[in-house]
Amino acid sequence: MKNDLFSIGPFTVHGYGLMIAIGVLSAYYMVEYRAKKKQMDWEKVFPLTVWSVLGGFLGSKILYLLTRLPDILANPALLGSSIKDGFVVYGGIIGGILTAWIYCKCTKWNFWKIFDIAMPAVAMAQGFGRIGCLLAGCCYGIELDPANPIGIVFHNSAYAPNDVALLPTQIISSVLDFLHFGILLYIARHKKKDGQVAACYLIFYSVGRFVIEFFRGDIIRGSVGILSTSQFISIFTGIAGIVLLVLVAKKRSPQE
């Protein structure tokens, strides 16, 4: 695993940033392609993507700072490094969805239709993002016995413990994200009403994230009681997905 992939003069290509870029671009082209097939205003996909990415990055950074708030209050000098490094995926999801909703309201675009179109692509982008986590060494797993064949060892990571066998939670999360992507596409092909795909995304991601958190080793992200911050949020996003699925099922016409 190597985060600094190569340099061109003073410019260094980082593995994490490259994977995020690949994920965002792949998601953008997929959403645009699917919007065209649905005969929607596909020209709006690009500005929607830009605003959602900005909202997502802002949300992920704000939530990360909130998880580090006790440490920052105790040592304000940590604020500088916290602003530079660290993101929380759930903050990105919430920020991106909220920004997309505001954009759709302002442009009079059907939010639920584009929400359903976008969420499989978001799951795909997350899969690429977790590969970036592997390259950087962040979001690492619990320590394993050195003889465990599935363990991975970092040697020059600025985030993960070096020279220690760790559970490859980044790889597991990436595989689950790409599997999630495929399942959501299948649901999208057979959905009956707008909102079903988005609801399934919230439910499936929440369940998967809640479970994988038990095997994460980066406890610096904070906790709420016996749960990690992400597990705590997963409860509410999972419930939100279930409620949305029920409400969608009760809809009697497209106008509703």
C-alpha positions in Angstrom: 0.0 0.0 0.0 1.4 3.4 -1.0 -0.5 6.7 -0.8 2.1 8.8 -2.8 1.8 7.0 -6.2 4.1 9.2 -8.3 5.3 12.8 -8.7 5.5 15.1 -11.8 7.7 17.9 -10.7 6.3 19.5 -7.6 2.9 17.7 -8.1 2.3 14.4 -6.3 -0.5 12.1 -7.2 -1.9 10.5 -4.0 -3.6 7.2 -4.1 -6.5 8.3 -1.9 -7.2 11.4 -4.0 -6.9 9.5 -7.2 -9.4 6.9 -6.1 -11.9 9.5 -4.9 -11.6 11.3 -8.3 -12.1 8.0 -10.2 -15.2 7.3 -8.0 -16.7 10.7 -8.5 -16.1 10.7 -12.3 -17.5 7.2 -12.7 -20.6 8.1 -10.7 -21.1 11.3 -12.7 -21.0 9.5 -16.1 -23.2 6.7 -14.8 -25.8 9.1 -13.5 -25.7 11.1 -16.7 -26.1 8.0 -18.8 -29.0 6.7 -16.8 -30.7 10.1 -16.7 -30.5 10.2 -20.5 -32.1 6.7 -20.7 -34.9 7.9 -18.4 -35.3 11.0 -20.7 -34.7 13.4 -17.8 -32.9 16.8 -17.9 -29.5 15.2 -18.0 -27.8 18.6 -18.5 -28.5 19.2 -14.8 -26.4 16.2 -13.7 -23.1 18.0 -13.9 -24.0 20.9 -11.7 -25.8 18.5 -9.4 -22.7 16.4 -9.1 -20.5 19.4 -8.4 -22.8 20.8 -5.7 -23.3 17.3 -4.2 -19.5 16.6 -4.1 -18.9 20.0 -2.4 -21.7 19.4 0.1 -20.4 15.9 0.7 -16.8 17.0 1.4 -18.1 19.7 3.7 -20.4 17.4 5.5 -17.7 14.7 5.9 -15.3 17.3 7.3 -17.8 18.8 9.7 -18.7 15.4 11.1 -15.0 14.5 11.5 -14.4 17.7 13.4 -17.4 16.9 15.7 -16.0 13.4 16.4 -12.6 15.1 17.4 -14.2 18.0 19.3 -13.3 16.8 22.8 -9.6 16.4 21.7 -9.6 19.8 19.9 -11.1 21.6 22.9 -8.4 20.0 25.1 -5.7 20.8 22.6 -6.7 23.5 20.1 -3.5 22.9 18.2 -5.1 19.7 16.8 -7.5 21.8 14.8 -4.9 22.5 12.1 -4.1 18.8 11.5 -7.8 17.9 11.8 -8.8 20.4 9.1 -6.1 19.0 6.8 -6.7 15.3 7.4 -9.7 13.2 8.2 -13.2 12.6 6.8 -16.3 10.7 8.0 -18.2 9.0 5.2 -21.6 9.4 6.9 -21.1 13.2 6.9 -20.4 13.0 3.2 -23.6 11.0 2.6 -25.7 13.4 4.6 -24.1 16.5 3.2 -24.3 15.2 -0.4 -28.0 14.2 -0.1 -29.0 17.5 1.6 -27.2 19.5 -1.1 -28.8 17.5 -3.9 -32.2 18.1 -2.3 -31.6 21.8 -2.2 -30.4 21.9 -5.8 -33.5 19.9 -7.0 -35.8 22.3 -5.1 -34.1 25.3 -6.6 -34.2 23.9 -10.2 -37.7 22.2 -9.8 -36.2 18.8 -10.6 -37.8 15.6 -9.3 -35.6 14.8 -6.3 -36.9 11.3 -5.8 -36.3 10.2 -9.4 -32.7 11.5 -9.5 -32.2 10.2 -5.9 -33.0 6.7 -7.1 -30.8 7.1 -10.2 -27.8 8.4 -8.2 -27.6 6.0 -5.3 -26.3 3.0 -7.1 -23.5 5.2 -8.5 -22.8 6.5 -5.0 -22.3 3.0 -3.8 -19.9 2.4 -6.7 -18.0 5.6 -5.9 -17.7 4.4 -2.3 -16.1 1.2 -3.5 -13.4 3.2 -5.3 -13.0 5.4 -2.2 -12.3 2.4 0.0 -9.5 1.4 -2.3 -8.1 4.8 -1.6 -8.4 4.2 2.1 -6.3 1.0 1.6 -3.6 2.9 -0.2 -3.5 5.6 2.5 -3.8 3.3 5.4 -6.8 5.0 7.0 -10.0 3.2 8.1 -7.9 0.2 9.1 -9.1 -2.9 11.0 -8.4 -4.5 14.3 -5.1 -6.2 15.0 -4.7 -9.8 14.0 -2.3 -12.6 14.9 0.8 -12.3 12.7 0.2 -15.8 11.4 -3.3 -15.0 10.2 -3.3 -15.3 6.4 -5.8 -12.5 5.8 -3.9 -9.9 7.7 -2.3 -6.9 5.9 0.8 -5.0 7.2 1.5 -1.3 6.6 5.1 -0.1 6.7 5.0 3.6 5.9 1.4 4.6 6.7 0.8 8.0 8.4 -2.5 6.6 9.7 -2.5 2.9 10.4 -0.1 1.2 12.9 2.9 0.1 11.0 4.5 -3.4 11.0 1.4 -4.9 12.6 -1.0 -7.4 11.0 -4.4 -5.8 10.6 -7.8 -6.9 9.3 -8.2 -5.5 5.8 -11.5 -3.7 6.5 -10.9 -1.4 3.6 -10.9 -4.3 1.2 -14.0 -5.8 2.8 -15.8 -2.5 2.7 -14.8 -2.0 -1.0 -16.2 -5.4 -1.9 -19.4 -4.8 0.0 -19.8 -1.4 -1.7 -19.4 -2.9 -5.2 -21.8 -5.7 -4.3 -24.2 -3.0 -3.0 -23.9 -1.2 -6.3 -24.9 -4.4 -8.2 -27.9 -5.1 -5.9 -29.2 -1.5 -6.2 -29.0 -1.7 -10.0 -31.1 -4.8 -9.9 -33.6 -3.2 -7.6 -33.7 -0.1 -9.9 -34.6 -2.3 -12.9 -37.6 -3.8 -11.0 -38.7 -0.9 -8.8 -42.4 0.1 -8.8 -42.2 3.6 -7.3 -39.7 6.4 -6.9 -37.8 6.3 -3.7 -37.4 2.5 -3.4 -33.8 2.4 -4.5 -32.8 5.3 -2.2 -34.6 3.6 0.7 -32.7 0.3 0.0 -29.4 2.1 -0.2 -30.0 3.6 3.3 -31.0 0.3 4.8 -28.3 -1.9 3.2 -25.5 0.6 3.8 -26.5 1.2 7.4 -26.6 -2.5 8.2 -23.3 -3.2 6.5 -21.6 -0.2 8.2 -23.0 -1.1 11.6 -21.4 -4.6 11.3 -18.1 -3.6 9.8 -17.6 -1.1 12.6 -17.1 -3.9 15.1 -13.9 -4.8 13.2 -12.4 -1.3 12.7 -9.3 -0.4 14.7 -9.3 3.4 14.2 -11.1 4.3 17.4 -10.0 8.0 17.1 -13.3 8.6 15.2 -15.2 8.8 18.5 -18.0 6.9 20.2 -21.5 7.3 21.6 -21.7 5.0 24.7 -20.7 1.5 23.6 -21.2 2.3 19.9 -18.9 4.1 17.5 -20.1 7.3 16.0 -20.8 5.6 12.7 -22.8 2.8 14.4 -24.9 5.4 16.3 -25.7 7.2 13.0 -26.3 3.9 11.2 -29.3 3.3 13.6 -31.0 6.4 12.4 -30.2 6.2 8.7 -31.4 2.6 8.8 -34.6 3.6 10.4 -35.0 6.5 7.9 -34.6 4.0 5.1 -37.2 1.7 6.5 -39.6 4.6 7.1 -39.0 5.8 3.5 -39.6 2.3 2.1 -42.9 2.1 4.0 -44.0 5.5 2.9 -43.2 4.8 -0.7 -45.2 1.6 -0.6 -48.2 3.5 0.6 -48.1 5.9 -2.3 -51.1 5.5 -4.6 -50.0 7.5 -7.6 -46.9 9.1 -9.1 -48.3 12.6 -8.3 -48.3 11.7 -4.6 
